[in-house]
C-alpha cells in the first residue's frame, strides 16, 4: 500500500483548534467539578448523616446499609441515562445534550438540600431522596462521556489525551471543594449537623451549576460531528448501531471501566470504615483534599505522557499500582496509623489512580467512531461505574463491622483492577490514529506517518 503524506495543519488552523480545545477543556473541568462535588457531598452525607435523618432508628448497621443503598441506587439509573443522553448526543449534538445533563444534575443536588427528614415526613423523605438520587444518576450516566467525546474531538494533533484529562482534574476539584465545604459541617456538634448543617453543601452546589452552565452554553459543536451531520451520516439508532459495529470496543471499555471502583470505594466505604475505627472524619477529609489537589496537576501530566508514549502502558501501570496499594491502605486504616493512611491515600489518588483515570477520557472516546462515540463511551463506562456504586454496600456487608476483617474490602478493589487490566490489554492503541479513522476497522499500518508529527500505529490489535 502506497504511503500517504501527512496533512500538516496551518498555524491559524492550529491556533483556532487550540482555542476551541481550551474552551472545551474548561467546560469539561467545570462539568466534572459539579458532577463529583455532587457525588462526594452525597457520599460523605451517606457515610456520616443520612443513616440518622432519613431512616427510622434501630440497628446502626442496618441504617448505614440503607444509606449506602440510596447512594448506590443512582448507579442503577446511570445506564438508562447513558442510553437516553447518548442517543441525543449522537443524534442532535454534544453541546445541548451536555447543557441538559448539567441542569438535571445540579438541580437534583440543590433539591436534596431542601428535603424534609424522616421525623418530619416519614417514609416520604427517603422516597424523595431516592427519586432525586435517580435523577442525579440519569444525568451522570452521560456527563463524563459527553464532555470527554466533545473535548477529544476538539483537541489538536498530538494533544487528544491532554485536553480531555481536564474532565478528571475537574472531578478532583469537585472532591476538594466538597471536602472543604464539609469540613466545617463535620466540625459542628452532632445536633447542629443533623438538624441543618448537612444541607449547606447541597445548597451551595448552585454556584458551580451557574458558572458551568454559562461556559457550556458558549461551546460549539465539534467539526468532526458537524461534518457528519451536514452529510446526513448520523446514526438513526446509535444504541443499536454501536452494538452492531463496535461490540469489541464496548466490551473493552466495560472491562476497563472497573478502574473507577478504586476511587468510589475509597471515598465512600473508606471514609465510613475509618470513622468506625476511630479516625476522625475531618482527618479523612483533609487526606482526600491533599490527594486530589495534587491529582489536579498529575492527571494532565500523565495524559501528556500518554500522548507521547501511548495509552495502554500507562493505564495498566496505574491500575496495577492501585490494586496493590489498596492492601496497605486498608491495613493502615485498620490499625489507625494516620500518617501511613495519608501517605498511601495520596500515592493512590495522585499517583496510581491518576495514571489510569487521566487517560480513559481520551482513550475510551477514541475507540469509537464519531457516529456512535457518545453512546458507546457512555454505556460502556457505566458497566464498571454501576458495579462501583454498590461496592460500598458490598464492603460494609462483608466487613460486617469487624475492624480487623478488612481483607474482603481490599479484594473488591484488587479483583476490579484485574478486570480493568484485561480490558486494557485487549483494547487497540489509539494515540497515533488520525481522528477521522478512529473507530474504523483495523487496517494494516501505512509506511507514512499517521498524523502530523507522529508515527503510524505500531501494533493494531483486536477491536
C-alpha positions in Angstrom: 0.0 0.0 0.0 1.5 3.3 -1.0 2.4 5.7 1.7 0.2 8.8 2.2 1.6 12.2 3.0 0.6 13.7 6.3 -1.6 16.8 6.2 0.2 19.4 8.2 -2.3 21.9 9.7 -1.6 25.6 9.1 -0.7 27.8 12.0 -4.0 29.7 12.1 -5.9 26.4 12.0 -3.8 25.0 14.9 -4.4 28.2 16.9 -8.2 28.1 16.3 -8.3 24.4 17.3 -6.2 25.2 20.4 -8.7 27.9 21.4 -11.7 25.6 20.9 -9.9 22.8 22.8 -9.2 25.1 25.8 -12.8 26.2 26.0 -14.0 22.6 25.7 -11.5 21.5 28.4 -12.7 24.3 30.7 -16.3 23.2 30.2 -15.3 19.6 30.9 -13.5 20.7 34.0 -16.5 22.6 35.4 -18.9 19.8 34.5 -16.6 17.2 36.2 -16.3 19.5 39.2 -20.1 19.7 39.5 -20.6 16.0 39.0 -18.2 15.0 41.6 -19.0 17.8 44.0 -22.4 16.3 43.9 -21.0 12.8 44.2 -18.7 13.4 47.1 -21.2 15.6 49.0 -23.7 12.7 48.7 -21.1 10.1 49.5 -20.0 12.0 52.6 -23.5 12.7 53.7 -24.4 9.0 53.2 -21.5 8.0 55.3 -22.0 10.5 58.2 -25.6 11.8 58.2 -28.3 10.1 56.1 -28.4 7.0 58.2 -29.5 9.2 61.1 -32.1 11.5 59.5 -33.7 9.7 56.6 -34.4 6.3 58.1 -36.1 5.0 61.3 -33.9 4.4 64.4 -32.7 0.9 65.3 -29.7 -1.1 64.3 -27.0 1.4 63.1 -25.5 -1.2 60.7 -28.9 -1.6 59.0 -29.3 2.1 58.8 -25.9 2.5 57.3 -26.7 -0.2 54.7 -29.9 1.6 53.8 -28.0 4.9 53.5 -25.4 3.3 51.2 -28.2 1.7 49.2 -29.6 5.2 48.4 -26.0 6.0 47.3 -25.9 3.0 45.0 -29.4 3.4 43.5 -28.2 6.3 41.3 -25.9 3.8 39.6 -28.9 1.8 38.5 -30.2 4.9 36.7 -26.8 5.6 35.0 -27.1 3.1 32.2 -30.5 4.5 31.3 -29.1 8.0 31.3 -26.3 6.8 29.1 -28.7 5.4 26.5 -31.1 8.4 26.5 -28.5 11.2 26.6 -26.1 9.2 24.4 -28.8 9.0 21.8 -29.4 12.7 22.0 -25.6 13.4 21.9 -25.0 11.3 18.8 -28.2 12.4 17.0 -28.7 16.1 18.0 -25.2 17.2 19.1 -22.9 17.1 22.1 -23.3 20.7 23.3 -27.1 20.9 24.0 -27.1 17.4 25.5 -24.3 18.4 27.9 -26.2 21.5 28.9 -29.2 19.3 29.7 -27.2 16.8 31.8 -25.7 19.7 33.7 -29.1 21.2 34.6 -30.6 17.9 35.7 -27.6 17.0 37.8 -27.2 20.4 39.5 -30.9 20.9 40.1 -31.3 17.5 41.8 -28.4 18.2 44.2 -29.8 21.5 45.2 -33.3 20.0 45.9 -31.7 17.3 48.1 -30.7 20.2 50.3 -34.3 21.2 51.0 -35.8 17.7 51.6 -37.7 17.0 54.8 -36.2 14.4 57.2 -37.8 11.1 58.4 -39.0 12.8 61.6 -41.0 15.3 59.5 -42.2 13.4 56.5 -41.9 9.7 57.5 -41.1 7.3 54.6 -41.9 10.1 52.1 -38.5 11.6 53.0 -36.3 8.6 51.8 -38.6 8.2 48.8 -37.9 11.7 47.7 -34.2 11.2 48.4 -34.2 8.1 46.2 -36.1 10.0 43.4 -33.6 12.8 43.3 -30.7 10.4 43.5 -32.1 8.6 40.5 -32.2 12.0 38.6 -28.5 12.5 39.5 -27.8 9.1 38.2 -29.5 9.7 34.9 -27.5 12.8 34.2 -24.2 11.4 35.5 -24.7 8.5 33.2 -23.7 10.7 30.2 -21.8 13.7 31.6 -18.3 12.4 31.6 -18.7 10.5 28.3 -20.1 13.5 26.5 -17.6 16.0 27.9 -14.8 13.6 27.0 -16.0 13.0 23.5 -16.5 16.7 22.8 -13.1 17.7 24.1 -11.3 14.9 22.4 -12.9 15.9 19.1 -11.9 19.5 19.6 -8.3 18.7 20.5 -5.4 19.5 18.1 -3.0 16.9 16.8 -0.9 15.3 19.5 -3.0 16.6 22.4 -6.0 14.4 22.3 -5.1 12.9 25.7 -4.1 16.1 27.4 -7.3 18.3 27.0 -9.9 15.6 27.9 -8.0 14.9 31.1 -9.2 18.2 32.5 -12.6 16.5 33.0 -10.8 14.3 35.5 -9.0 17.3 37.1 -12.5 18.8 37.4 -13.5 15.7 39.3 -10.6 16.1 41.7 -11.5 19.8 42.1 -15.1 18.8 42.9 -13.9 16.3 45.6 -11.7 19.0 47.0 -14.4 21.6 47.0 -16.9 19.2 48.6 -14.4 18.2 51.2 -13.7 21.9 52.1 -17.4 22.6 52.4 -17.9 19.6 54.6 -15.0 20.3 56.9 -16.9 22.9 59.0 -20.0 20.7 58.8 -18.0 17.8 60.2 -16.7 20.1 63.0 -20.2 21.0 64.1 -21.9 19.5 67.1 -23.8 16.4 66.0 -27.1 18.0 66.8 -26.5 21.0 64.5 -25.0 18.8 61.8 -28.1 16.6 61.7 -30.6 19.5 62.1 -29.4 21.8 59.4 -25.6 21.8 58.8 -25.7 18.9 56.3 -27.9 20.9 54.0 -25.3 23.6 53.3 -23.0 21.7 50.9 -26.1 20.7 48.8 -27.4 24.2 48.6 -24.0 25.7 47.6 -23.9 23.4 44.5 -26.0 26.1 42.7 -22.9 28.3 42.5 -20.9 25.7 40.5 -24.0 25.0 38.4 -24.4 28.6 37.3 -20.7 29.0 36.3 -20.6 25.7 34.4 -23.9 26.5 32.6 -22.6 29.8 31.3 -19.4 28.3 30.0 -21.1 25.2 28.5 -23.7 27.4 26.6 -20.8 29.1 24.8 -19.4 25.9 23.3 -19.6 25.0 19.6 -20.3 21.6 18.1 -17.0 19.7 17.1 -16.3 20.0 13.4 -16.0 16.2 13.0 -19.6 15.8 14.2 -20.8 18.7 12.1 -19.3 17.2 9.0 -21.3 14.0 9.6 -24.5 16.0 10.3 -24.1 18.0 7.1 -23.8 14.8 5.1 -26.8 13.3 6.9 -24.4 10.5 8.0 -25.6 10.3 11.7 -26.7 7.0 13.2 -30.5 6.8 13.4 -30.4 4.5 16.4 -26.9 4.9 17.9 -27.6 2.3 20.6 -28.3 -0.4 18.1 -25.6 0.7 15.6 -23.0 0.8 18.4 -23.6 -2.9 19.3 -23.5 -3.9 15.6 -20.4 -2.0 14.6 -18.4 -1.8 17.9 -19.1 -4.9 20.1 -15.4 -5.5 20.9 -14.8 -1.9 21.9 -17.9 -1.9 24.1 -16.6 -4.9 26.0 -13.1 -3.5 26.3 -14.4 -0.2 27.8 -16.8 -2.1 30.0 -13.9 -4.0 31.5 -11.6 -1.0 31.7 -14.3 1.0 33.5 -13.7 -1.2 36.6 -10.8 1.0 37.4 -13.3 3.5 38.8 -14.0 1.1 41.7 -10.8 2.3 43.4 -11.9 5.9 43.8 -15.6 5.2 44.7 -14.7 2.6 47.3 -12.1 4.8 48.9 -14.3 7.9 49.0 -17.4 6.2 50.4 -16.6 2.9 52.2 -13.1 4.1 53.2 -14.5 7.1 55.0 -17.1 5.2 56.9 -14.6 2.4 57.8 -12.0 4.9 59.0 -14.6 6.7 61.2 -15.7 3.3 62.7 -12.1 2.5 63.6 -11.7 5.9 65.4 -10.1 8.1 62.8 -11.9 11.5 62.8 -14.0 12.2 59.6 -12.3 15.6 59.4 -8.9 13.9 59.2 -10.0 11.7 56.3 -11.5 14.7 54.5 -8.1 16.5 54.8 -6.4 13.4 53.4 -8.8 13.4 50.5 -8.2 17.2 49.9 -4.5 16.9 49.7 -4.5 13.9 47.4 -7.0 15.5 45.0 -5.2 18.8 44.9 -2.0 17.0 43.8 -4.1 14.9 41.3 -5.3 18.1 39.6 -1.7 18.6 38.5 -0.6 15.0 37.9 -3.6 13.9 35.8 -2.8 16.3 32.9 0.8 15.3 33.2 0.1 11.6 32.8 -2.3 12.4 29.9 0.6 14.3 28.2 2.8 11.2 28.6 0.0 9.1 27.0 0.0 11.5 24.0 3.7 10.7 23.6 4.1 7.1 24.7 0.6 5.6 24.2 -2.4 5.0 26.4 -2.2 1.3 27.2 1.1 1.1 29.1 0.4 4.0 31.4 -3.2 2.9 32.1 -2.2 -0.7 33.0 0.6 0.5 35.3 -1.8 2.8 37.1 -4.4 0.1 37.6 -1.9 -2.5 38.9 -0.5 0.1 41.3 -3.9 0.9 42.7 -4.8 -2.8 43.1 -1.6 -3.4 45.0 -1.5 -0.3 47.3 -5.1 -0.8 48.4 -4.0 -3.6 50.7 -1.6 -1.2 52.5 -4.3 1.5 52.6 -6.9 -0.7 54.4 -4.3 -2.2 56.8 -3.2 1.3 57.7 -6.8 2.3 58.4 -7.5 -0.8 60.5 -4.5 -0.1 62.7 -5.4 3.7 62.8 -1.9 4.7 61.5 -3.0 8.1 60.3 0.4 9.1 58.9 0.5 5.9 56.8 -3.1 6.4 55.7 -2.2 9.9 54.5 0.9 8.7 52.5 -0.8 5.7 50.9 -4.0 7.5 50.1 -2.1 10.3 48.4 0.0 7.8 46.5 -3.1 6.2 45.1 -5.2 9.3 44.5 -2.5 11.5 42.9 -0.3 8.7 41.6 -1.6 5.3 40.5 -5.3 6.1 40.2 -4.5 9.3 38.4 -2.4 7.4 35.8 -5.4 5.4 34.7 -8.1 8.0 35.4 -6.4 10.7 33.3 -6.2 8.6 30.2 -9.6 7.0 29.9 -11.5 10.1 28.8 -9.5 10.2 25.6 -8.8 6.5 25.1 -12.4 5.4 25.6 -13.7 8.1 23.2 -11.0 7.2 20.6 -12.1 3.6 20.5 -15.5 4.6 18.8 -16.4 6.1 15.5 -17.9 9.6 15.7 -21.4 8.3 14.7 -21.7 6.2 18.0 -19.0 7.7 20.1 -21.1 9.4 22.8 -23.4 6.4 23.1 -20.7 3.8 23.1 -18.5 5.5 25.7 -21.4 6.4 27.9 -22.9 2.9 28.1 -19.6 1.1 28.2 -18.3 3.3 31.0 -21.4 2.7 33.1 -20.8 -1.0 33.4 -17.9 -0.6 35.8 -19.3 2.5 37.4 -22.6 0.8 38.2 -20.7 -2.0 39.9 -18.5 0.6 41.7 -21.6 2.3 43.1 -22.6 -0.8 45.0 -19.2 -1.7 46.3 -19.6 0.4 49.5 -22.7 -1.6 50.3 -20.9 -4.8 49.5 -17.9 -3.8 51.5 -20.0 -2.9 54.5 -21.8 -6.2 54.4 -18.7 -8.3 54.0 -16.6 -6.5 56.6 -19.6 -6.6 59.0 -18.4 -4.0 61.4 -15.3 -6.1 62.4 -12.4 -3.7 62.1 -9.8 -6.4 61.6 -11.8 -8.0 58.8 -10.7 -5.6 56.0 -9.5 -8.3 53.6 -12.8 -8.5 51.6 -12.7 -4.7 51.1 -9.2 -4.9 49.5 -10.2 -7.9 47.4 -13.1 -6.0 45.9 -10.6 -3.3 44.6 -8.0 -5.9 43.6 -10.4 -8.0 41.6 -11.8 -4.9 39.8 -8.2 -3.9 38.9 -7.6 -7.3 37.3 -10.7 -6.9 35.1 -9.6 -3.4 34.0 -6.1 -4.6 33.1 -7.6 -7.4 31.0 -9.7 -4.9 29.1 -6.8 -2.6 28.5 -4.5 -5.4 27.2 -7.2 -6.3 24.7 -8.0 -2.8 23.5 -6.4 -1.0 20.5 -3.7 1.6 21.0 -5.1 4.8 19.5 -2.9 7.7 20.4 -1.5 7.9 16.9 -4.6 7.2 14.9 -6.0 10.1 12.8 -9.3 11.4 14.2 -11.2 10.6 11.0 -10.2 6.9 11.3 -11.0 6.4 15.0 -13.3 3.5 15.5 -12.9 2.2 11.9 -11.9 -1.4 11.3 -8.2 -2.2 11.9 -6.1 -1.7 8.8 -2.5 -2.6 8.0 -0.3 0.3 9.0 0.9 2.5 6.2 4.5 3.5 5.6 3.9 7.2 6.1 3.1 9.0 9.4 -0.5 8.6 10.7 -0.7 12.1 11.9 1.4 15.2 11.6 4.3 14.8 14.0 3.7 11.2 14.8 4.5 7.7 13.6 2.0 5.1 12.3 0.1 2.8 14.6 2.7 0.3 15.5 0.6 -2.6 16.8 -3.0 -2.8 15.8 -4.9 -5.2 18.0 -8.4 -6.7 18.1 -11.3 -4.3 18.3 
